[in-house]
Every structure is written in C-alpha cells, then in structure tokens.
C-alpha cells in the first residue's frame, strides 16, 4: 500500500509498504479520509508529545470501508462503512491506504454524512463529549467557553444546545468564527469578539456581573488566566489544551477549583475500548438524528507529502479558522 512515512531526519516520504493484516479481533479498513490533529506535527518535534509516536506513519482518526476481518470479529462485515479514532491502538497511522484496528473501537459511519466529515469527528467529538459529561452541568449553571469556534468548541456547543443548555457565553476572534457560531444557534449576546472586546469585563457583564460556575478553556496561555479569574470559588475548570500557566494554576488553587483535565489518550493507555465505542456511537446517533451537524472541514489534498506538509503548517500556525483538516485517500 501507499503510505506517508516519517523518516529519521523528520522529513516525510511517500513509500510502498506492506498492507497490514487483521488479528483475530481486528478489522482491516481501506481508508477513505484521514483527519489531521495538532499532535501530528507535535510528534515530529522535540517535546513531550514525541513519546506518543508509535508508528512512523502518523495520523489518529479516519473513515473508510472494511476490507477484511479477523476470525473473531462479530460487529462488522466486509463492505461496511466505518469511522474511528485509532490513536496508538491501530496497526499504523492513518496517512496510509489501509489500517487494522480493534473492532471494539470502531463504529458504523452515519449514513447522512460524507467520509470526509466522518473522519473529522473522533478526536474533537470524543473530547467535547467527555467534557460535557464530566462537568455534569445543570441548566442553571453559567458556562464560559473560550475558543468556541474551534474543532472541540464547535462540537461542545452543538452538544450543549442539543441537550437544551442556553446559559453560556463564548469567545471568538473573527467574523467567520462568529458567523459559524450564529449558524449553530448561539445568540449574538452570548458571543464575545475578543479582538474588539475585553474578555474579562464583557464576560462578567453578560453573566449579570457574577462569576461563572463552569469555565471551559480551549485556548490556554493568557486566556487561561482570564478564564480562571472569571470562575467562581469552588467552580469547575475544564482544561483541554494543557496550556495552563503558573498564574492560572495559582488562581485556580486559591479558588479551590475542581480542575478537569480532558484526555482521550488516557483511555487509550488503559485499552478502555468501551470509551471509544460508546462515545462514537453517541455521536453517531446525534448526527443521524440531526441533533448535531458534522464539523466544518477543509480538504487539504490527497495522499501526498505536500498535503501533510501543508496541513502541519496550517496547524502549527493556528490558521485552521475553525475547520477540521482532512486528507482524501
């Protein structure tokens, strides 16, 4: 099969490699679309994410057609359309024509969305769903969401609205992001344009001059500090980015905040396959019932080295403009 392989010199090269064969409880999938994530480029650099590199073929989420099954597979047959967030649990990454993954983490693709849209769901969708479940919010809780127009934020807001939540305020930084949030059903009075308005004062004003019960930080760094200041004593702070600062941690400690670190990877380490299967099934049902819509996507290109380089550059420079980057295969 064709695959884009990370070399020792950290350059990418298109190569012919052996097609992986499914183990007893695995499915082999002919990949139709692969999603890009920030962790992809981070694993090519010196840093903590590099230790997560389990294959020289990168990529962590995909959609495609089942092309072979292991002898103990019961949930799928050849020809089924599936989507999956394989992480480090697949035979290789998703910058390739084929992958083998445990059937226990794969789910049937919703029939009303494309393969490209399906490949955009697993990482951001599972992160958003986990955050929603762990905050265990009531309708009276006030929620601040920073960076709501990004991949995770977009789906988190969709899940909130689908479940009847309206008491939230979001931040966004450009007209495209604001327009996308309005299209979701977010009201103009719930949106802070941080390019034009000061987040702290505006958020307090929109919340009746009260601190927020819950803060969901999808931006990090100095915005994490503002979100921490806006949280009430003993409030819930959701950290998705891990871009906290000493000051934000100090503020949260002094407020006695409950800090929820959101990580899909934690379940992968423990081989908690039920987390992936159940979460993706919940998202599949929401999509099929049209309670939420698929993420906005940008198809960067086909299975080529330049596609990967361009996608990594867009991610590194944070220029996705709220769209999930996809490679067609």
MARFIDO-586520 format. One record per residue (C-alpha): x, y, z. Coordinates in Angstrom, 2 decimals. Example, Ala and Ser with C-alpha at 12.3 -4.5 7.8 and 13.67 -1.06 7.14 Angstrom:
2
+---------+---------+---------+
!      xx !      yy !      zz !
+---------+---------+---------+
!   12.30 !   -4.50 !    7.80 !
!   13.67 !   -1.06 !    7.14 !
+---------+---------+---------+
***
This chain:
329
+---------+---------+---------+
!      xx !      yy !      zz !
+---------+---------+---------+
!    0.00 !    0.00 !    0.00 !
!    1.00 !    3.65 !   -0.31 !
!    1.82 !    5.44 !    2.94 !
!    3.48 !    8.66 !    4.00 !
!    6.31 !    7.66 !    6.29 !
!    8.22 !    9.87 !    8.75 !
!   11.96 !    9.45 !    8.18 !
!   14.81 !    9.57 !   10.70 !
!   15.62 !   13.10 !    9.54 !
!   11.96 !   14.04 !   10.36 !
!   11.06 !   14.52 !    6.72 !
!    8.10 !   12.74 !    5.12 !
!    8.31 !   10.38 !    2.19 !
!    5.65 !    8.53 !    0.15 !
!    6.54 !    4.83 !    0.21 !
!    5.19 !    1.40 !   -0.70 !
!    4.76 !   -0.62 !    2.50 !
!    3.14 !   -3.93 !    3.32 !
!   -0.62 !   -3.95 !    3.84 !
!   -1.36 !   -4.81 !    7.50 !
!   -3.43 !   -7.95 !    8.11 !
!   -6.11 !   -8.06 !   10.81 !
!   -5.59 !  -10.00 !   14.02 !
!   -8.45 !  -12.08 !   15.43 !
!  -10.40 !   -9.13 !   16.89 !
!   -9.36 !   -6.53 !   14.32 !
!  -10.86 !   -5.11 !   11.17 !
!   -8.83 !   -4.04 !    8.16 !
!  -10.10 !   -0.77 !    6.68 !
!   -9.46 !    0.76 !    3.27 !
!   -9.12 !    4.37 !    4.38 !
!  -11.18 !    6.95 !    2.51 !
!  -10.31 !   10.03 !    4.58 !
!   -7.87 !   10.89 !    7.35 !
!   -8.06 !   13.74 !    9.86 !
!   -5.13 !   15.92 !   10.93 !
!   -4.52 !   16.88 !   14.56 !
!   -2.02 !   19.21 !   16.26 !
!   -0.44 !   16.18 !   17.93 !
!    0.63 !   15.02 !   14.45 !
!    3.14 !   17.81 !   13.95 !
!    4.00 !   17.89 !   17.67 !
!    5.21 !   14.28 !   17.44 !
!    7.74 !   15.34 !   14.80 !
!    9.34 !   17.87 !   17.15 !
!   11.37 !   17.68 !   20.35 !
!    8.88 !   17.65 !   23.19 !
!    6.68 !   15.52 !   25.40 !
!    4.35 !   14.54 !   22.53 !
!    7.18 !   12.75 !   20.69 !
!    6.97 !    9.87 !   23.15 !
!    3.47 !    9.14 !   21.79 !
!    4.91 !    8.22 !   18.38 !
!    4.10 !    4.52 !   17.93 !
!    4.49 !    4.27 !   14.15 !
!    6.46 !    6.21 !   11.51 !
!    3.09 !    6.52 !    9.73 !
!    1.26 !    9.30 !   11.57 !
!   -2.47 !   10.02 !   11.85 !
!   -5.04 !    9.16 !   14.52 !
!   -8.55 !    9.27 !   13.03 !
!  -10.11 !    8.02 !    9.82 !
!  -13.12 !    6.78 !    7.94 !
!  -13.28 !    4.06 !    5.32 !
!  -14.61 !    0.71 !    4.15 !
!  -13.99 !   -2.60 !    5.95 !
!  -11.85 !   -4.66 !    3.57 !
!  -11.04 !   -7.72 !    5.74 !
!  -11.98 !   -9.01 !    9.19 !
!  -10.30 !  -11.14 !   11.86 !
!  -11.80 !  -14.53 !   12.63 !
!  -13.42 !  -13.38 !   15.88 !
!  -14.98 !  -10.16 !   14.55 !
!  -18.75 !  -10.03 !   15.04 !
!  -19.82 !   -6.38 !   14.68 !
!  -18.66 !   -5.74 !   11.12 !
!  -18.60 !   -7.33 !    7.69 !
!  -16.60 !   -6.58 !    4.58 !
!  -18.04 !   -3.53 !    2.83 !
!  -19.24 !   -1.75 !    5.98 !
!  -18.56 !    1.99 !    6.17 !
!  -16.87 !    2.87 !    9.48 !
!  -15.14 !    5.70 !   11.31 !
!  -12.72 !    5.51 !   14.18 !
!  -10.19 !    7.30 !   16.36 !
!   -7.39 !    4.75 !   16.43 !
!   -4.73 !    6.74 !   18.31 !
!   -1.89 !    4.36 !   19.13 !
!   -4.21 !    1.34 !   19.02 !
!   -4.04 !    0.72 !   15.27 !
!   -1.50 !   -1.25 !   13.26 !
!   -0.16 !    2.03 !   11.88 !
!   -1.26 !    5.60 !   11.47 !
!   -3.83 !    6.92 !    9.03 !
!   -1.57 !    8.61 !    6.46 !
!   -1.95 !    5.38 !    4.50 !
!   -4.30 !    3.39 !    2.30 !
!   -5.03 !    0.71 !    4.90 !
!   -5.11 !    0.28 !    8.67 !
!   -6.04 !   -2.51 !   11.08 !
!   -7.77 !   -1.56 !   14.32 !
!   -9.66 !   -3.37 !   17.09 !
!  -13.32 !   -3.75 !   16.16 !
!  -14.04 !   -2.65 !   19.74 !
!  -13.13 !    0.98 !   18.95 !
!  -14.76 !    1.28 !   15.51 !
!  -18.31 !    2.40 !   14.75 !
!  -20.56 !    2.34 !   11.69 !
!  -20.43 !    5.63 !    9.80 !
!  -23.59 !    7.75 !    9.93 !
!  -25.28 !    7.40 !    6.55 !
!  -26.15 !   11.09 !    6.32 !
!  -22.56 !   12.44 !    6.35 !
!  -19.60 !   12.04 !    4.00 !
!  -16.45 !   10.02 !    4.67 !
!  -14.54 !   13.29 !    4.91 !
!  -16.93 !   14.63 !    7.56 !
!  -16.82 !   11.33 !    9.46 !
!  -13.02 !   11.46 !    9.65 !
!  -13.32 !   14.88 !   11.29 !
!  -15.36 !   13.63 !   14.24 !
!  -13.47 !   11.18 !   16.51 !
!  -10.82 !   13.26 !   18.30 !
!  -12.74 !   16.52 !   18.64 !
!  -16.05 !   14.75 !   19.15 !
!  -14.86 !   12.45 !   21.93 !
!  -13.09 !   15.36 !   23.63 !
!  -16.21 !   17.53 !   23.51 !
!  -18.45 !   14.70 !   24.68 !
!  -16.14 !   13.84 !   27.58 !
!  -16.05 !   17.48 !   28.66 !
!  -19.84 !   17.73 !   28.53 !
!  -20.33 !   14.60 !   30.61 !
!  -17.72 !   15.41 !   33.22 !
!  -18.97 !   18.91 !   34.01 !
!  -22.35 !   17.36 !   34.86 !
!  -23.94 !   20.79 !   34.48 !
!  -27.46 !   21.82 !   35.41 !
!  -29.48 !   24.23 !   33.29 !
!  -28.95 !   26.98 !   35.87 !
!  -25.16 !   26.76 !   35.70 !
!  -23.41 !   29.57 !   33.85 !
!  -20.73 !   28.33 !   31.45 !
!  -17.85 !   30.25 !   29.86 !
!  -16.31 !   28.68 !   26.75 !
!  -13.12 !   30.16 !   25.32 !
!  -12.25 !   29.38 !   21.69 !
!  -15.72 !   28.04 !   20.99 !
!  -15.39 !   28.14 !   17.20 !
!  -12.52 !   25.63 !   17.08 !
!  -12.94 !   21.92 !   16.42 !
!  -13.65 !   20.87 !   20.01 !
!  -15.53 !   24.06 !   20.86 !
!  -17.81 !   23.77 !   17.87 !
!  -18.90 !   20.26 !   18.82 !
!  -19.10 !   21.11 !   22.52 !
!  -21.50 !   23.98 !   21.78 !
!  -23.54 !   21.71 !   19.49 !
!  -23.83 !   19.10 !   22.25 !
!  -24.82 !   21.77 !   24.79 !
!  -27.58 !   23.11 !   22.54 !
!  -28.76 !   19.60 !   21.59 !
!  -29.23 !   18.89 !   25.30 !
!  -31.16 !   22.10 !   25.97 !
!  -28.42 !   24.27 !   27.53 !
!  -28.60 !   28.00 !   26.81 !
!  -26.85 !   29.66 !   29.77 !
!  -23.40 !   30.03 !   28.25 !
!  -21.06 !   32.70 !   26.90 !
!  -18.41 !   32.05 !   24.25 !
!  -15.36 !   33.82 !   22.84 !
!  -14.38 !   34.04 !   19.17 !
!  -11.86 !   36.12 !   17.25 !
!  -13.04 !   36.74 !   13.69 !
!  -16.17 !   37.25 !   11.67 !
!  -16.07 !   33.76 !   10.13 !
!  -15.94 !   32.17 !   13.58 !
!  -18.75 !   34.38 !   14.85 !
!  -20.86 !   33.60 !   11.80 !
!  -20.30 !   29.86 !   12.33 !
!  -21.42 !   30.16 !   15.96 !
!  -24.52 !   32.11 !   14.97 !
!  -25.36 !   29.36 !   12.48 !
!  -25.27 !   26.86 !   15.35 !
!  -27.93 !   28.81 !   17.22 !
!  -25.69 !   30.83 !   19.53 !
!  -27.24 !   34.26 !   20.10 !
!  -25.24 !   37.45 !   19.39 !
!  -25.48 !   38.46 !   23.06 !
!  -23.69 !   35.23 !   24.01 !
!  -20.61 !   35.93 !   21.86 !
!  -17.54 !   37.95 !   22.88 !
!  -15.36 !   39.10 !   19.99 !
!  -12.03 !   39.17 !   21.82 !
!  -10.46 !   41.22 !   19.02 !
!  -12.86 !   44.07 !   19.80 !
!  -13.93 !   43.49 !   23.40 !
!  -12.05 !   42.86 !   26.65 !
!  -12.93 !   39.31 !   27.68 !
!  -13.00 !   39.71 !   31.45 !
!  -15.24 !   42.78 !   31.72 !
!  -17.53 !   41.74 !   28.87 !
!  -17.99 !   38.19 !   30.20 !
!  -18.83 !   39.45 !   33.67 !
!  -21.36 !   41.88 !   32.24 !
!  -23.01 !   39.19 !   30.10 !
!  -23.27 !   36.95 !   33.18 !
!  -25.04 !   39.56 !   35.32 !
!  -21.77 !   40.69 !   36.94 !
!  -21.36 !   37.25 !   38.51 !
!  -18.50 !   34.76 !   38.25 !
!  -19.12 !   31.65 !   36.17 !
!  -19.99 !   28.26 !   37.62 !
!  -18.01 !   26.48 !   34.90 !
!  -15.16 !   27.60 !   32.63 !
!  -14.19 !   25.50 !   29.61 !
!  -10.80 !   26.68 !   28.33 !
!   -9.99 !   25.73 !   24.73 !
!   -7.31 !   28.39 !   24.19 !
!   -4.82 !   28.31 !   27.05 !
!   -1.92 !   30.62 !   27.92 !
!   -3.07 !   34.14 !   28.88 !
!   -6.70 !   33.28 !   28.09 !
!   -6.46 !   30.50 !   30.67 !
!   -5.63 !   33.17 !   33.24 !
!   -8.67 !   35.25 !   32.28 !
!  -10.92 !   32.18 !   32.40 !
!   -9.54 !   31.30 !   35.84 !
!  -10.28 !   34.80 !   37.12 !
!  -13.85 !   34.56 !   35.83 !
!  -14.53 !   31.30 !   37.67 !
!  -16.38 !   31.34 !   40.98 !
!  -14.97 !   29.90 !   44.19 !
!  -15.24 !   26.09 !   44.09 !
!  -16.19 !   26.29 !   40.43 !
!  -15.36 !   23.75 !   37.73 !
!  -12.49 !   24.48 !   35.34 !
!  -12.16 !   22.32 !   32.24 !
!   -8.65 !   22.22 !   30.75 !
!   -8.49 !   20.76 !   27.26 !
!   -5.34 !   22.44 !   25.96 !
!   -2.82 !   21.81 !   28.76 !
!   -1.66 !   25.37 !   28.05 !
!   -2.13 !   26.48 !   31.63 !
!    0.31 !   28.97 !   33.18 !
!    1.74 !   29.31 !   36.70 !
!   -0.57 !   32.28 !   37.25 !
!   -3.70 !   30.42 !   36.10 !
!   -2.83 !   27.44 !   38.28 !
!   -2.29 !   29.76 !   41.25 !
!   -5.66 !   31.45 !   40.71 !
!   -7.46 !   28.12 !   40.45 !
!   -5.75 !   26.81 !   43.58 !
!   -6.73 !   29.88 !   45.57 !
!  -10.34 !   29.48 !   44.42 !
!  -10.47 !   25.80 !   45.36 !
!  -11.50 !   24.97 !   41.81 !
!  -12.18 !   21.45 !   40.59 !
!   -9.87 !   21.08 !   37.57 !
!  -10.95 !   18.57 !   34.94 !
!   -8.18 !   17.59 !   32.54 !
!   -9.77 !   16.19 !   29.38 !
!   -7.84 !   13.44 !   27.59 !
!   -8.87 !   10.70 !   25.19 !
!   -5.34 !    9.34 !   25.36 !
!   -5.81 !    8.33 !   29.00 !
!   -8.40 !    5.75 !   27.93 !
!   -6.15 !    4.51 !   25.14 !
!   -3.36 !    3.84 !   27.62 !
!   -5.71 !    1.61 !   29.62 !
!   -7.15 !    0.00 !   26.46 !
!  -10.58 !    1.25 !   27.57 !
!  -12.15 !    0.40 !   24.24 !
!  -15.67 !    0.93 !   25.61 !
!  -14.94 !    4.65 !   25.96 !
!  -14.27 !    4.97 !   22.24 !
!  -17.08 !    2.68 !   21.06 !
!  -19.76 !    4.15 !   23.35 !
!  -18.71 !    7.75 !   22.74 !
!  -18.61 !    7.42 !   18.97 !
!  -21.97 !    5.64 !   19.00 !
!  -23.48 !    8.54 !   20.95 !
!  -22.09 !   10.98 !   18.41 !
!  -23.31 !    8.79 !   15.54 !
!  -26.86 !    8.83 !   16.92 !
!  -26.80 !   12.60 !   17.42 !
!  -25.66 !   13.01 !   13.82 !
!  -28.17 !   10.56 !   12.37 !
!  -31.00 !   12.16 !   14.33 !
!  -29.76 !   15.55 !   13.10 !
!  -29.48 !   16.88 !   16.64 !
!  -25.95 !   17.98 !   15.76 !
!  -24.23 !   18.54 !   12.42 !
!  -20.80 !   17.38 !   11.26 !
!  -17.81 !   19.70 !   11.73 !
!  -16.82 !   22.15 !    9.02 !
!  -13.92 !   20.65 !    7.07 !
!  -11.13 !   21.73 !    4.76 !
!   -9.85 !   19.08 !    2.37 !
!   -6.14 !   19.84 !    2.14 !
!   -5.36 !   17.30 !   -0.58 !
!   -4.79 !   13.65 !   -1.44 !
!   -2.28 !   11.11 !   -0.07 !
!    0.81 !   13.15 !   -0.90 !
!    3.75 !   14.53 !    1.05 !
!    2.78 !   18.11 !    0.24 !
!   -0.68 !   17.54 !    1.70 !
!    0.86 !   16.53 !    5.02 !
!    3.35 !   19.40 !    4.99 !
!    0.65 !   21.95 !    4.22 !
!   -1.69 !   20.58 !    6.89 !
!    1.03 !   20.60 !    9.54 !
!    1.93 !   24.19 !    8.65 !
!   -1.70 !   25.30 !    8.98 !
!   -1.97 !   23.57 !   12.36 !
!    1.37 !   24.88 !   13.60 !
!    0.41 !   28.45 !   12.68 !
!   -3.10 !   28.01 !   14.10 !
!   -4.76 !   29.03 !   10.83 !
!   -7.50 !   26.39 !   10.60 !
!  -10.21 !   29.04 !   11.05 !
!  -12.36 !   26.53 !   12.89 !
!  -12.22 !   23.90 !   10.13 !
!  -11.05 !   20.33 !   10.53 !
!   -8.22 !   19.50 !    8.12 !
!   -8.80 !   16.36 !    6.06 !
!   -6.76 !   14.26 !    3.62 !
!   -8.61 !   12.26 !    0.97 !
!   -7.14 !    8.81 !    0.33 !
+---------+---------+---------+
***
